[in-house]
Structure formats: structure tokens, C-alpha cells
Amino acid sequence: MTPVSSGKLRVVPLGGLGEIGLNCLVLEWNGYAVAIDCGVMFPEPHMLGIDLVIPDLSYLEQFGDRFLGFVLTHGHEDHQGALPFALRTFSVPIYATPMAHGLVTERLKEHGLGAELHVFRAGESWDLGPFSFEAIHVTHSLVDTVALAIRTPVGVVMHSGDFKFDQTPIDGKPSDLHRLAQYGEHGVVLLLSDSTNAERPGYTPSERTLREPLADIFAQTPRKVFFSTFASHIHRLSQAIELSLAHGRRIAVVGRSLVNSIKIATQLGYLKYPPSLFLEPTDLSAGEDERVTILTTGSQGEAMSALIRIAEGGHPQITMGRGDAVVLSSRVIPGNEKQISNLINHALRRGAEVFHSQNTPVHVSGHASQEELKLLLRLCKPRFFVPIHGELRHLIAHRRIAFEVGIPPENTFLLENGSVLEIDETGARQSERVKAGRIFVDGKGVGDVIDVVLRDRRHLSSDGLVLAVLALDQQTGAVIAGPDLVSRGFLPEAGAEAFMEQARQLVLDSLAELPAESRTDAQEVKEQVRRVLRRYFSRTLDRRPVILPFVLEM
């Protein structure tokens, strides 16, 4: 692929459009490129065995040293989690706010990687090749979140990042609406705006609205409060810590990611509490009745998380019982509904009371709702508009909002991953598509699991496996031994002998009918065994297991 010619700004999303997560967007000018964010997506239910999903960044390889680096809007996993994988291919600098810098540093350490990291703060500007960046403070469910105003040769591109307009934020730092409006007055050629809550009317409630319901829980719970939220949600954690202090509770922190986030936030000055407030999980003896707060991971019911092990009674130091409260202060990530339901049921069996977003106001979103999206559009007054960050239904809903505030339909673009939007002095238009997609991470393997492998895993999970093993005389094709039929996830061993013996006999009869030269061809024999068993299982049981013939030539 040939890099773009001069005179056109190219906007190329490589992830985050048509899905939640995987956020990565590329800006190009005159053969130079910069990427905004580089996030992961957590596997969907049909992605069996997959640990993470990362964006396919192979399109960037063509730029060589003209790929200038990654600029992060904030430190959430869906915006920076793919960096350890990207840096195996691209030796480029990373630009991040202090909290994002701390989270990225910890993640790179886990992977044994280093990188050229640059820290910037809201209000600061810097040049990167043909682009000039300014970071603008916005509120979100993570400290140090920014929108990016990017000066390009064709005008200012405004990238909202993830945001909401919280007017009473916990840290007292509302979004910098004044600076956004200044850019709008001087002219914004393109606005790229977060669409996650584009279907939600009104305004997203302030983080501060959780104070009263959480205070009631902390005051009225006679024993432990298990408080679980996303590890990076420092404002939510600070509320839990302040309420613990107010109600005479000491705090134990359980879960590595949570320990890391609190350590980073404390070093940066976002959390300031006396060390005596905290105790080690090992200090909590079995059957402990003390009024303590346990900050823990596992709000999504993850199988190996601390909270699910505690709720199941399998944690070595911490127990859960009557008089305890469990607070799940986070949104439900699509696909995790069943896991969270199981977690709630386990906690209720232990006698704990469970508070979650469906029965108590213990969570608010970090993303802008419709009225805030309209406000950003009115502040920026963009000539062109592209909704980003969301599934197709979110992008379409956001595009309709743009129409409502007066953006002409012909100036709004509904892009997909791999779409290319070109902007020059004559206007904007969609160009040819480029390579984009998803890469699956399975254990230490990156990209070696492809769609056909997932299809086989789904087949195995739903229909089971039958292994057919037989030995043939290499010269005559005569069956020396077998076929032995071994099944997993297909039939119970007890009571299946007669059925499998009938299948074995059908295979032998079928092979006897083959010409001698066909029986000496191992591949031909495998296909015949597969055909016979597939037909037999379908006719008798209406089942379609994966059939793996294995032929030994002797």
C-alpha cells in the first residue's frame, strides 16, 4: 500500500467503531501517521478460550519511521490495553496523561517490555510531525482523561475521548467547556465523539449522586462491606475510602490490579489517606466480625477474581456471611450477565446483602448521554462529524443527534473499522477501505487462533467429539486393529457400548466395500470413516459431533 499523497487528511479507524472497546484511530498527513489510543476488547461469549481481542494494526507497518506514535486519551484498558502487543511490532513513543502513564508502565512491566513514554497534562500542547496536539480536560470514570484538539493542515480535529460533563465531580475539576467553546469559535473541521450512551436521553448523573446511597450502606451494615468496582475508578474508590473513614472502618485491598491502581493514584496525589487506615488481608482472621471495608476486584463475576472466591467460600483469609454487604459498583459489561448473576446468588447463599445497579443507585456511567452529546456538538460547531466508540446502533443514534443540532446529513459520516475519510480544502469524502480487523490473544499465542479455530471450538462445545482409531496393513489395506471409538461430550460411557459397537461394525462393513487400492490410501480411509459415522450419528441421534479419524499404517 502506498502512503497518502500530500493535501489530504486521512482519518482511519482501526477499532472501536461497531463495537465496545478496541479503540484505535489513525490520522494521516503527507505519508505521516499518528494513532489515538490502542485498546483491547474483552472476548464475547462465542469467543471460546480467547483471553483478549486486539486491533489488527498491520496497516500501520507501511509507514515505517513515519508512524510517529500513540497518543492516549486516558488509561482504561479499552484505550491502552493493546499497547504491549503493538510494541512488539512498532518501536514508537507513547504520549499519556499521568494516570494513564502509570497504568501503561505497570502493564509493560508485566510483559517485560520498555517504551519511550512521554507524560502530558490537560492544558499542555506539543507537536508530533505535521500534527499539533492540545489536551483538554474532560470528566470520565477515570482521572486524567482528556479530549484532544489536533491542529492539522486542513483545520482542527477534535477527538472527544471518553467523556461526560459532570458539573459536580469528586475532585472539583469539571470539564473545560470554555476551551472547547474557544475551539468552536475559531473553527473545528471535524469532531470525533464518544457514542457509548447515545441512546440514553437526558444527562448522565454526577459521580457525587452516589454519596448518599453508599453512605447508607456503609452506616447500616453491621459487619464487612465488600466494595467492588473497576480497579481504575479512582473517584469511586475515593468515595468508598472516605465513607470507611467516616464510619470507623479499616480497609483491606484484595486483587493485584486494584492494589496497582491505588498505588499509582497515591503516588500521583489523587488518593491521600493515612496508612493506618489500611490493613493486610492476612490480618482478617476466619469468622472476623469487625466492621471493615474490603475493596476487591470481581464486579463482573470473573471466575478467578477475589470476590467470586470469597463468595464461594474458597478464599484462604476472608470469609463472607450474615451481616455483610456486597456492593457491585460498576456497569454490567455485555456478556457477563450470567457470571454476575452467579456471583450475586453465591453471596446471598452466604447470608450477605447484595447491592447492585438494578436494586440500588450504586453506579453511574462515565459516558455522556444525549443532552451532553448535543452540548459538545454545539460547543465545537464542527463542519464535519463522525460518531466513534460504540456499536452500530450507538453510532446511528449519535448521527441522528448531530442532525438535531443542525449538522447537515451530507457532513456526517458513519464509518466502520477500515473505512477511510479524506478531508481537503474541497470537502470530505469516504475513500477506499484499508485492512482492519480483530486479532485474538489466547495464552501466549497472538493471532494464531483464527475464525475457523473458533468455529471448531464452538462445534466441540455444542456437539462433542468422537475419535476413531484403527490400524491398517500398509500393503493390503486390511484392518489389523480397531476401529476403537472414543467419545468426549457426545455420549455417556455407561450404556453406550451397544450403540458404539454398531457404529464400529458399520465402519468395518464400509471399509470392506472399498476397492483394495482405496484401503491403502490413509486419507481415503479417513474420509470414508468420517462419512459413515457422520451419517450414522445424524440418522440415529440427530447429533453432529466432531469426528476425528486416526489411521495407523503398519
C-alpha positions as CSV (number, residue, x, y, z in Angstrom):
1,M,0.0,0.0,0.0
2,T,1.3,3.4,-0.9
3,P,1.1,6.1,1.8
4,V,-1.3,9.0,1.2
5,S,-0.2,11.9,-1.1
6,S,0.0,15.4,0.2
7,G,-3.0,17.6,0.5
8,K,-5.4,15.2,2.2
9,L,-6.0,14.5,5.8
10,R,-7.0,10.8,6.2
11,V,-9.0,9.6,9.2
12,V,-8.7,5.8,9.5
13,P,-10.4,3.9,12.4
14,L,-8.8,0.6,13.1
15,G,-11.0,-0.3,16.0
16,G,-13.8,0.9,18.2
17,L,-16.5,1.5,15.5
18,G,-19.2,-1.1,15.6
19,E,-18.1,-2.5,18.9
20,I,-17.4,-1.6,22.5
21,G,-13.7,-1.4,23.1
22,L,-10.7,-2.0,20.8
23,N,-10.4,1.8,20.3
24,C,-7.8,2.9,17.9
25,L,-8.0,5.7,15.3
26,V,-5.3,6.8,12.9
27,L,-4.7,10.3,11.4
28,E,-2.5,10.6,8.3
29,W,-1.0,13.6,6.5
30,N,1.5,13.5,3.7
31,G,2.7,10.0,4.5
32,Y,3.0,10.5,8.3
33,A,0.6,8.8,10.8
34,V,-0.3,9.0,14.4
35,A,-2.6,6.7,16.3
36,I,-5.0,7.8,19.0
37,D,-5.5,5.1,21.7
38,C,-4.7,1.4,21.3
39,G,-7.2,-0.6,23.3
40,V,-8.4,-4.2,23.8
41,M,-11.8,-5.7,23.7
42,F,-12.8,-8.4,26.2
43,P,-13.9,-11.6,24.5
44,E,-17.6,-12.1,23.6
45,P,-19.4,-15.3,24.7
46,H,-18.8,-17.1,21.4
47,M,-15.0,-16.5,21.5
48,L,-14.3,-19.7,23.4
49,G,-11.0,-19.8,25.1
50,I,-9.9,-16.3,24.0
51,D,-8.3,-14.1,26.6
52,L,-8.3,-10.8,24.8
53,V,-9.1,-9.2,21.4
54,I,-6.7,-6.6,20.0
55,P,-7.0,-4.5,16.8
56,D,-5.1,-5.5,13.7
57,L,-2.5,-2.8,13.3
58,S,-0.8,-4.2,10.2
59,Y,-2.0,-1.2,8.2
60,L,0.5,1.0,10.1
61,E,3.5,-1.1,9.1
62,Q,3.7,0.7,5.7
63,F,4.6,4.0,7.4
64,G,7.9,2.8,8.9
65,D,9.6,5.6,10.9
66,R,6.8,7.9,9.6
67,F,4.5,6.3,12.1
68,L,5.0,8.8,14.9
69,G,3.5,7.1,17.9
70,F,0.4,6.5,20.1
71,V,-1.4,9.3,21.9
72,L,-3.7,8.1,24.7
73,T,-6.9,9.9,25.8
74,H,-6.9,8.0,29.1
75,G,-5.8,4.8,30.8
76,H,-8.8,2.4,30.5
77,E,-7.9,-1.0,29.1
78,D,-10.2,-0.4,26.1
79,H,-7.9,2.5,25.2
80,Q,-4.4,1.3,26.1
81,G,-4.6,-2.4,26.8
82,A,-3.2,-3.5,23.4
83,L,0.0,-1.5,23.7
84,P,2.1,-4.4,25.0
85,F,1.2,-6.3,21.8
86,A,1.6,-3.3,19.5
87,L,5.1,-2.5,20.8
88,R,6.3,-5.9,19.7
89,T,6.0,-4.6,16.2
90,F,6.2,-0.8,16.5
91,S,9.1,0.9,18.4
92,V,7.4,4.3,18.7
93,P,6.8,6.7,21.6
94,I,3.6,6.8,23.7
95,Y,2.1,10.0,24.9
96,A,-0.1,9.7,28.0
97,T,-1.6,11.6,31.0
98,P,0.0,10.8,34.4
99,M,-2.5,8.2,35.5
100,A,-2.5,6.5,32.1
101,H,1.3,6.6,32.1
102,G,1.3,4.8,35.4
103,L,-1.1,2.1,34.3
104,V,0.7,1.6,31.0
105,T,4.1,1.3,32.8
106,E,2.7,-1.4,35.1
107,R,1.3,-3.3,32.2
108,L,4.5,-3.1,30.2
109,K,6.4,-4.4,33.2
110,E,4.2,-7.5,33.3
111,H,5.1,-8.2,29.7
112,G,8.8,-7.5,30.2
113,L,8.7,-4.5,27.8
114,G,10.0,-1.0,27.9
115,A,8.9,2.0,25.8
116,E,9.6,5.7,25.2
117,L,6.9,7.2,27.4
118,H,6.0,10.9,27.4
119,V,3.7,12.5,30.1
120,F,1.4,15.4,29.2
121,R,-1.3,17.1,31.3
122,A,-4.5,18.8,30.4
123,G,-3.8,22.3,29.1
124,E,-0.5,21.3,27.5
125,S,0.4,21.3,23.8
126,W,3.0,19.5,21.8
127,D,3.9,18.9,18.2
128,L,4.1,15.5,16.5
129,G,5.2,15.7,12.9
130,P,2.6,17.6,10.9
131,F,0.2,17.5,13.9
132,S,-0.1,19.8,16.9
133,F,-1.9,18.4,19.9
134,E,-3.6,20.1,22.8
135,A,-5.0,18.1,25.8
136,I,-8.4,19.4,27.1
137,H,-9.6,18.2,30.5
138,V,-12.9,16.2,30.5
139,T,-14.6,14.2,33.2
140,H,-14.9,10.5,33.0
141,S,-14.8,7.4,35.2
142,L,-11.0,7.7,35.4
143,V,-8.8,10.6,36.5
144,D,-6.6,12.4,33.9
145,T,-9.0,11.9,31.0
146,V,-8.7,14.3,28.1
147,A,-10.2,15.3,24.8
148,L,-7.6,16.1,22.1
149,A,-7.6,19.2,19.9
150,I,-5.4,18.3,16.9
151,R,-4.3,21.1,14.6
152,T,-3.8,19.7,11.1
153,P,-3.0,21.5,7.8
154,V,-6.8,21.3,6.9
155,G,-8.0,22.6,10.3
156,V,-8.6,21.4,13.8
157,V,-9.8,17.9,14.5
158,M,-11.4,17.4,17.9
159,H,-11.3,13.9,19.4
160,S,-13.6,13.7,22.5
161,G,-12.1,10.6,24.0
162,D,-14.5,9.1,26.6
163,F,-16.3,11.8,28.5
164,K,-19.3,13.2,30.3
165,F,-19.9,16.7,31.6
166,D,-20.1,16.1,35.3
167,Q,-20.8,19.5,36.9
168,T,-20.0,18.4,40.5
169,P,-17.1,16.0,40.1
170,I,-15.5,14.4,43.1
171,D,-12.1,16.2,42.5
172,G,-13.8,19.5,41.8
173,K,-12.5,19.7,38.3
174,P,-15.3,19.9,35.7
175,S,-14.7,19.5,32.0
176,D,-13.1,22.5,30.4
177,L,-16.1,23.7,28.4
178,H,-14.6,27.1,27.9
179,R,-11.6,25.7,26.0
180,L,-13.9,23.5,23.9
181,A,-16.0,26.6,23.1
182,Q,-13.0,28.6,22.1
183,Y,-12.0,26.0,19.6
184,G,-15.6,26.0,18.3
185,E,-15.5,29.8,17.8
186,H,-12.2,29.6,15.8
187,G,-13.4,26.6,13.8
188,V,-13.4,22.8,14.1
189,V,-13.2,21.0,10.8
190,L,-14.0,17.5,12.2
191,L,-15.5,16.3,15.5
192,L,-15.0,12.6,16.5
193,S,-17.2,12.0,19.5
194,D,-17.9,9.1,22.0
195,S,-21.2,7.4,21.2
196,T,-21.4,4.8,24.1
197,N,-24.6,6.4,25.7
198,A,-26.0,7.9,22.5
199,E,-29.3,6.1,23.1
200,R,-29.7,7.3,26.7
201,P,-31.8,10.5,27.0
202,G,-31.0,13.4,29.3
203,Y,-27.8,13.9,31.2
204,T,-25.6,11.3,32.9
205,P,-25.8,11.7,36.7
206,S,-22.8,13.1,38.5
207,E,-20.5,10.8,40.4
208,R,-21.4,12.7,43.5
209,T,-25.0,11.4,43.4
210,L,-23.7,8.1,44.7
211,R,-22.6,9.6,48.0
212,E,-26.0,9.3,49.9
213,P,-26.9,5.7,48.9
214,L,-23.4,4.5,49.5
215,A,-23.3,6.3,52.9
216,D,-26.4,4.5,54.0
217,I,-24.9,1.1,53.1
218,F,-21.7,1.8,55.0
219,A,-23.6,3.1,58.0
220,Q,-26.2,0.3,58.3
221,T,-24.0,-2.7,57.5
222,P,-23.1,-4.3,60.9
223,R,-20.1,-6.3,59.6
224,K,-18.0,-6.2,56.4
225,V,-18.7,-4.2,53.3
226,F,-17.3,-5.8,50.2
227,F,-16.9,-3.0,47.7
228,S,-16.2,-3.9,44.1
229,T,-15.7,-1.6,41.2
230,F,-13.4,-1.3,38.2
231,A,-9.8,-1.2,39.5
232,S,-9.0,2.1,37.7
233,H,-12.1,4.0,39.0
234,I,-10.2,6.2,41.4
235,H,-13.1,8.6,42.1
236,R,-15.4,5.7,43.1
237,L,-12.7,4.2,45.2
238,S,-12.0,7.5,46.9
239,Q,-15.7,7.7,47.9
240,A,-15.5,4.2,49.4
241,I,-12.4,5.1,51.3
242,E,-13.8,8.4,52.6
243,L,-17.0,6.6,53.8
244,S,-14.9,3.9,55.5
245,L,-13.0,6.6,57.3
246,A,-16.2,8.4,58.3
247,H,-17.8,5.3,59.7
248,G,-14.8,3.9,61.6
249,R,-14.0,1.1,59.2
250,R,-10.5,0.0,58.3
251,I,-9.8,-1.1,54.8
252,A,-8.2,-4.2,53.2
253,V,-7.4,-4.2,49.4
254,V,-7.7,-7.5,47.6
255,G,-6.7,-8.0,43.9
256,R,-3.5,-7.2,42.1
257,S,-5.0,-4.7,39.6
258,L,-6.7,-2.8,42.4
259,V,-3.5,-2.7,44.5
260,N,-1.6,-1.3,41.5
261,S,-4.2,1.3,40.7
262,I,-4.4,2.6,44.3
263,K,-0.6,2.6,44.5
264,I,-0.3,4.7,41.3
265,A,-3.1,7.1,42.3
266,T,-1.5,7.6,45.7
267,Q,1.9,8.3,44.2
268,L,0.3,10.9,41.9
269,G,-1.6,12.5,44.8
270,Y,-5.1,11.6,43.7
271,L,-5.6,9.5,46.9
272,K,-4.4,10.9,50.2
273,Y,-5.3,8.8,53.3
274,P,-3.3,7.8,56.4
275,P,-1.5,4.4,56.0
276,S,-3.0,3.3,59.4
277,L,-6.4,3.2,57.6
278,F,-5.3,0.1,55.7
279,L,-4.7,-3.4,56.9
280,E,-3.4,-6.6,55.1
281,P,-5.9,-9.3,54.0
282,T,-3.9,-11.7,56.2
283,D,-5.0,-9.7,59.2
284,L,-8.6,-10.7,58.6
285,S,-9.0,-13.9,60.6
286,A,-11.6,-16.5,59.7
287,G,-15.0,-15.5,61.1
288,E,-13.9,-11.9,61.6
289,D,-16.8,-9.7,62.7
290,E,-15.0,-6.4,62.7
291,R,-16.6,-3.6,60.8
292,V,-14.2,-3.4,57.9
293,T,-14.3,-2.5,54.2
294,I,-12.8,-4.8,51.7
295,L,-12.0,-3.2,48.3
296,T,-11.9,-6.1,45.9
297,T,-11.8,-6.9,42.2
298,G,-14.5,-9.1,40.6
299,S,-17.5,-6.9,40.0
300,Q,-18.1,-8.8,36.7
301,G,-18.1,-12.2,38.4
302,E,-14.8,-13.2,36.8
303,A,-14.0,-16.9,37.6
304,M,-10.6,-16.3,39.3
305,S,-11.4,-12.9,40.9
306,A,-11.1,-12.4,44.6
307,L,-14.8,-11.6,45.1
308,I,-16.1,-14.8,43.5
309,R,-13.7,-16.9,45.6
310,I,-14.8,-15.2,48.7
311,A,-18.5,-15.6,47.8
312,E,-17.9,-19.3,47.1
313,G,-16.1,-19.8,50.4
314,G,-12.8,-20.6,48.8
315,H,-10.6,-17.6,49.9
316,P,-7.8,-18.5,52.3
317,Q,-8.1,-15.4,54.5
318,I,-11.5,-13.8,54.0
319,T,-15.0,-15.1,54.7
320,M,-18.4,-13.8,53.8
321,G,-21.5,-14.2,56.0
322,R,-24.7,-12.9,57.5
323,G,-24.4,-9.2,58.4
324,D,-22.1,-8.5,55.4
325,A,-22.9,-6.3,52.4
326,V,-21.7,-6.7,48.9
327,V,-21.7,-3.6,46.7
328,L,-21.2,-4.1,42.9
329,S,-20.5,-0.5,41.9
330,S,-20.0,-0.9,38.1
331,R,-21.8,-1.4,34.9
332,V,-22.6,-4.8,33.5
333,I,-20.3,-5.5,30.6
334,P,-22.4,-7.2,27.9
335,G,-21.8,-10.9,28.0
336,N,-21.1,-11.0,31.8
337,E,-24.7,-11.1,32.9
338,K,-24.7,-14.8,33.8
339,Q,-21.4,-14.6,35.7
340,I,-22.7,-11.6,37.7
341,S,-25.9,-13.4,38.5
342,N,-24.0,-16.4,39.8
343,L,-21.9,-14.1,41.9
344,I,-25.0,-12.5,43.5
345,N,-26.5,-15.9,44.2
346,H,-23.3,-17.1,45.9
347,A,-23.2,-14.0,48.1
348,L,-26.9,-14.4,49.0
349,R,-26.3,-18.0,50.0
350,R,-23.6,-16.8,52.4
351,G,-26.2,-14.6,54.0
352,A,-24.8,-11.3,52.7
353,E,-27.0,-8.5,51.4
354,V,-26.1,-7.5,47.8
355,F,-26.4,-4.0,46.3
356,H,-26.1,-3.6,42.5
357,S,-27.3,-1.2,39.9
358,Q,-30.6,-3.0,39.4
359,N,-31.7,-2.6,43.0
360,T,-29.8,0.4,44.4
361,P,-28.3,3.5,42.8
362,V,-24.6,2.4,43.4
363,H,-23.3,3.1,39.9
364,V,-23.3,6.0,37.4
365,S,-21.9,5.9,33.9
366,G,-18.8,7.7,32.8
367,H,-20.1,8.4,29.4
368,A,-22.1,11.3,28.0
369,S,-25.9,11.0,27.4
370,Q,-27.8,12.7,24.7
371,E,-28.0,16.2,26.1
372,E,-24.3,16.3,26.8
373,L,-23.5,15.0,23.3
374,K,-25.7,17.8,21.9
375,L,-23.8,20.3,24.1
376,L,-20.4,19.1,22.8
377,L,-21.7,19.5,19.2
378,R,-22.9,23.0,19.9
379,L,-19.7,24.0,21.6
380,C,-17.4,22.7,18.8
381,K,-19.6,23.7,15.9
382,P,-17.8,21.2,13.6
383,R,-18.0,21.3,9.8
384,F,-17.9,17.5,9.6
385,F,-18.9,14.9,12.2
386,V,-18.0,11.2,12.8
387,P,-19.5,9.2,15.7
388,I,-17.0,6.9,17.3
389,H,-16.8,4.4,20.3
390,G,-19.8,2.2,20.1
391,E,-21.8,-0.5,18.3
392,L,-23.6,0.4,15.1
393,R,-26.8,1.2,16.9
394,H,-24.9,3.7,19.1
395,L,-23.2,5.3,16.1
396,I,-26.5,5.7,14.2
397,A,-28.2,7.2,17.3
398,H,-25.4,9.7,17.7
399,R,-25.6,10.7,14.0
400,R,-29.3,11.5,14.5
401,I,-28.3,13.7,17.4
402,A,-26.0,15.6,15.1
403,F,-28.9,16.1,12.7
404,E,-31.0,17.6,15.5
405,V,-28.4,20.2,16.3
406,G,-28.1,21.3,12.7
407,I,-25.2,19.3,11.2
408,P,-26.2,18.7,7.6
409,P,-26.6,14.9,6.8
410,E,-24.1,15.2,4.0
411,N,-21.5,16.4,6.5
412,T,-21.9,13.4,8.9
413,F,-20.2,10.1,8.2
414,L,-21.0,6.7,9.5
415,L,-17.6,4.9,9.4
416,E,-16.6,1.3,10.1
417,N,-13.3,-0.1,11.1
418,G,-11.1,0.1,8.0
419,S,-13.1,3.0,6.4
420,V,-11.1,6.0,5.2
421,L,-12.4,9.5,5.5
422,E,-10.4,12.1,3.4
423,I,-10.6,15.8,4.1
424,D,-9.1,18.5,2.0
425,E,-9.8,22.1,1.0
426,T,-12.8,21.0,-1.2
427,G,-14.6,19.0,1.5
428,A,-14.8,15.5,2.9
429,R,-15.5,12.1,1.4
430,Q,-15.1,8.4,2.0
431,S,-12.2,6.7,0.2
432,E,-11.1,3.1,-0.3
433,R,-11.1,0.7,2.7
434,V,-7.9,-0.5,4.3
435,K,-7.1,-3.7,6.2
436,A,-8.6,-3.7,9.7
437,G,-10.0,-6.4,12.0
438,R,-9.6,-8.3,15.2
439,I,-6.7,-10.4,16.4
440,F,-7.3,-13.0,19.1
441,V,-4.9,-13.5,22.1
442,D,-5.1,-17.0,23.5
443,G,-2.5,-17.6,26.3
444,K,0.9,-16.7,24.7
445,G,-0.4,-17.0,21.2
446,V,-1.2,-13.8,19.4
447,G,-3.1,-14.2,16.1
448,D,-2.7,-17.9,15.8
449,V,-6.3,-18.5,16.6
450,I,-8.4,-17.6,13.6
451,D,-12.2,-17.7,12.9
452,V,-12.0,-21.3,11.7
453,V,-10.5,-22.4,15.1
454,L,-13.2,-20.6,17.0
455,R,-15.8,-22.3,14.8
456,D,-14.3,-25.7,15.7
457,R,-14.3,-24.8,19.4
458,R,-18.0,-23.9,19.2
459,H,-18.6,-27.1,17.4
460,L,-16.8,-29.1,20.1
461,S,-18.6,-27.3,22.9
462,S,-22.0,-27.9,21.4
463,D,-21.7,-31.4,19.8
464,G,-18.8,-33.2,21.4
465,L,-16.0,-35.3,19.9
466,V,-15.6,-38.8,18.6
467,L,-12.1,-40.2,17.9
468,A,-11.9,-43.2,15.6
469,V,-8.6,-45.1,15.8
470,L,-7.7,-48.0,13.5
471,A,-4.6,-49.7,12.2
472,L,-4.2,-50.9,8.5
473,D,-1.8,-53.1,6.7
474,Q,0.1,-50.7,4.5
475,Q,0.4,-53.2,1.7
476,T,-3.1,-54.8,1.6
477,G,-5.3,-52.2,3.3
478,A,-6.6,-54.9,5.7
479,V,-7.8,-53.7,9.1
480,I,-5.4,-55.0,11.7
481,A,-6.9,-53.4,14.7
482,G,-9.9,-51.3,15.5
483,P,-11.7,-49.1,14.9
484,D,-11.7,-48.0,18.5
485,L,-14.2,-45.3,19.1
486,V,-13.6,-42.8,22.0
487,S,-16.1,-40.0,22.6
488,R,-16.0,-36.9,24.8
489,G,-19.0,-34.7,25.3
490,F,-21.1,-36.9,23.0
491,L,-22.4,-39.9,24.8
492,P,-22.0,-41.1,28.4
493,E,-19.7,-44.1,28.7
494,A,-22.2,-46.1,30.6
495,G,-24.9,-47.6,28.4
496,A,-23.3,-46.5,25.1
497,E,-21.4,-49.8,24.4
498,A,-24.1,-51.3,22.1
499,F,-24.6,-48.1,20.2
500,M,-20.8,-47.6,19.6
501,E,-20.4,-51.3,18.7
502,Q,-23.0,-50.8,16.0
503,A,-21.1,-47.7,14.7
504,R,-17.8,-49.8,14.8
505,Q,-19.4,-52.5,12.7
506,L,-20.7,-50.1,10.1
507,V,-17.2,-48.7,9.7
508,L,-15.8,-52.2,9.1
509,D,-18.5,-53.1,6.6
510,S,-18.0,-49.8,4.8
511,L,-14.2,-50.3,4.6
512,A,-14.7,-53.8,3.3
513,E,-16.6,-52.5,0.4
514,L,-13.8,-50.1,-0.7
515,P,-11.5,-51.2,-3.5
516,A,-8.2,-52.5,-2.3
517,E,-6.2,-49.6,-3.7
518,S,-8.5,-47.2,-1.8
519,R,-7.9,-49.0,1.5
520,T,-4.2,-48.4,1.2
521,D,-4.7,-44.7,1.0
522,A,-4.9,-43.4,4.5
523,Q,-6.6,-40.1,3.5
524,E,-9.3,-42.0,1.6
525,V,-9.9,-44.3,4.6
526,K,-10.2,-41.3,7.0
527,E,-12.8,-39.6,4.7
528,Q,-14.8,-42.9,4.5
529,V,-14.8,-43.3,8.3
530,R,-15.9,-39.7,8.8
531,R,-18.7,-40.1,6.2
532,V,-20.0,-43.3,7.7
533,L,-20.0,-42.1,11.3
534,R,-21.4,-38.7,10.5
535,R,-24.3,-40.3,8.6
536,Y,-25.0,-42.8,11.4
537,F,-24.9,-40.3,14.3
538,S,-27.2,-37.9,12.3
539,R,-29.7,-40.6,11.4
540,T,-29.9,-42.3,14.9
541,L,-29.4,-39.3,17.3
542,D,-29.7,-36.2,15.1
543,R,-26.3,-35.2,16.5
544,R,-23.2,-33.9,14.7
545,P,-20.1,-34.4,16.8
546,V,-16.6,-33.5,15.5
547,I,-15.3,-36.8,14.1
548,L,-11.5,-37.3,14.1
549,P,-10.3,-40.5,12.3
550,F,-6.8,-41.5,13.1
551,V,-5.2,-44.2,10.9
552,L,-2.0,-46.1,11.8
553,E,-0.3,-47.7,8.8
554,M,1.7,-50.8,9.7
